[in-house]
């Protein structure tokens, strides 16, 4: 509300992106995607590209769930290009993981695209960055593929290793 009242254009754009992501999670994916797309466009109109890889990861994830694979691919390509130009690697592992999800969802996997490799790259990046939760997300996605392909023991070991990484994090506190 403050961003609206004070005409903080960039903050208003970021708010639209987060509002759209919440809408997707609450079961309104089409409206959420539209809201995020508007927020991304508004952010770009300010000349800022801060957090755009993250916002593009959010919209790409929603687009994958809605089978809007071309749009998801474009958002992932744009985000990865921005990461390459600006070096904002905070969400690189998640972008890589989403690329693997896109391959699976769109049935793009074939001899030229190894979906296991896509998820392993995401997992390695997350580990290198110390991004424990992103590593867990990548491990979970990879474990599903491994289990589907009959590598149940490897899948279990992978998830157990990723979960063990969470043991060193402080427990969430109840603020209620």
C-alpha positions in Angstrom: 0.0 0.0 0.0 2.8 2.4 0.8 4.4 1.7 -2.6 1.1 2.7 -4.2 0.6 5.8 -2.1 4.1 7.1 -2.5 4.4 6.1 -6.1 7.4 3.8 -5.6 7.3 2.3 -9.0 9.9 -0.4 -8.6 8.6 -1.5 -5.2 5.1 -1.6 -6.7 6.4 -3.8 -9.5 8.1 -6.2 -7.1 4.9 -6.3 -5.0 3.0 -7.3 -8.2 5.4 -10.2 -8.8 5.1 -11.5 -5.2 1.3 -11.0 -5.3 1.2 -13.0 -8.6 3.3 -15.8 -7.1 0.9 -16.0 -4.1 -2.1 -16.1 -6.5 -0.5 -19.1 -8.2 0.0 -20.9 -4.9 -3.6 -20.1 -3.9 -4.9 -21.8 -7.0 -5.3 -18.9 -9.4 -2.4 -19.6 -11.8 -3.6 -17.7 -14.9 -4.3 -14.5 -12.8 -1.0 -15.0 -11.0 1.0 -15.3 -14.2 -0.7 -12.2 -15.6 0.1 -10.3 -12.4 3.8 -11.4 -12.4 4.1 -10.5 -16.1 2.8 -7.0 -15.4 5.2 -6.7 -12.4 8.1 -7.8 -14.5 7.2 -5.3 -17.3 6.8 -2.5 -14.7 10.2 -3.3 -13.1 11.9 -3.3 -16.5 10.2 0.1 -17.4 12.0 1.6 -14.4 15.3 0.6 -15.9 16.1 -1.8 -13.0 16.9 -5.4 -13.5 17.3 -6.1 -9.8 15.7 -9.4 -8.7 14.5 -10.1 -12.3 16.1 -13.6 -12.4 14.1 -14.5 -9.3 10.8 -13.1 -10.6 11.4 -14.8 -14.0 12.0 -18.1 -12.1 8.7 -17.6 -10.3 6.7 -16.9 -13.5 8.5 -19.7 -15.3 7.6 -22.2 -12.6 3.9 -21.2 -12.8 4.0 -21.4 -16.6 5.4 -24.9 -16.5 2.6 -25.9 -14.2 0.1 -24.4 -16.7 1.8 -26.1 -19.7 2.8 -22.7 -21.1 6.1 -24.2 -22.1 7.2 -21.6 -24.7 6.6 -18.8 -22.3 8.4 -20.7 -19.6 11.4 -21.3 -21.9 11.5 -17.6 -22.8 11.5 -16.5 -19.2 14.2 -19.0 -18.3 16.3 -17.9 -21.3 15.9 -14.3 -20.4 16.8 -14.9 -16.7 19.8 -17.0 -17.5 21.0 -14.3 -20.0 20.6 -11.7 -17.3 22.6 -13.9 -14.9 25.3 -14.1 -17.5 25.4 -10.4 -18.1 25.0 -9.1 -14.6 26.4 -12.0 -12.5 23.4 -12.0 -10.2 23.7 -15.8 -9.4 21.5 -15.9 -6.3 18.7 -17.8 -8.1 20.9 -19.6 -10.7 20.4 -23.1 -9.1 16.6 -22.6 -9.2 16.7 -21.5 -12.8 18.7 -24.6 -13.7 16.3 -26.8 -11.7 13.3 -25.2 -13.5 15.0 -25.9 -16.8 15.0 -29.6 -15.8 11.4 -29.4 -14.9 10.6 -27.8 -18.2 12.4 -30.6 -20.0 10.3 -33.2 -18.1 7.0 -31.4 -18.4 7.3 -30.6 -22.1 8.7 -34.1 -22.8 11.8 -32.5 -24.4 14.0 -35.2 -22.9 15.8 -37.2 -25.6 19.3 -38.1 -26.6 20.3 -34.4 -26.8 18.8 -33.5 -23.4 19.6 -35.5 -20.3 17.2 -34.4 -17.6 19.3 -36.0 -14.9 22.2 -33.7 -16.0 19.9 -30.6 -15.8 19.0 -31.4 -12.2 22.6 -32.4 -11.2 23.9 -29.1 -12.5 21.3 -27.3 -10.4 22.2 -29.4 -7.4 26.0 -28.8 -7.8 25.3 -25.0 -8.2 23.2 -24.9 -5.1 25.8 -26.8 -3.1 28.6 -24.5 -4.3 26.6 -21.5 -3.2 25.6 -23.1 0.1 22.0 -22.7 -0.9 20.7 -25.6 1.2 17.0 -25.2 0.4 17.7 -24.9 -3.3 19.9 -28.0 -3.1 17.0 -29.9 -1.5 14.6 -28.8 -4.2 17.0 -29.9 -6.9 17.7 -33.2 -5.0 13.9 -33.8 -4.8 13.4 -33.3 -8.5 16.4 -35.5 -9.4 15.3 -38.2 -7.0 11.9 -38.4 -8.7 13.6 -39.0 -12.0 16.0 -41.5 -10.5 13.2 -43.4 -8.8 11.2 -43.4 -12.1 14.2 -44.9 -13.8 14.6 -47.6 -11.1 17.5 -46.1 -9.2 15.6 -46.1 -5.9 18.7 -46.5 -3.7 20.5 -43.5 -5.3 17.3 -41.4 -5.1 16.9 -42.2 -1.3 20.6 -41.4 -0.7 20.4 -38.2 -2.6 17.4 -36.9 -0.6 18.9 -38.1 2.7 22.1 -36.2 1.9 20.2 -33.0 1.0 18.0 -33.3 4.2 21.2 -33.7 6.3 22.3 -30.3 5.0 19.2 -28.8 6.7 20.3 -30.1 10.1 22.7 -27.2 10.6 20.1 -24.6 10.0 18.4 -22.9 12.9 14.9 -24.2 13.6 12.0 -22.0 12.7 10.5 -20.2 15.7 6.8 -19.9 16.4 6.1 -16.1 16.5 2.5 -16.6 17.5 
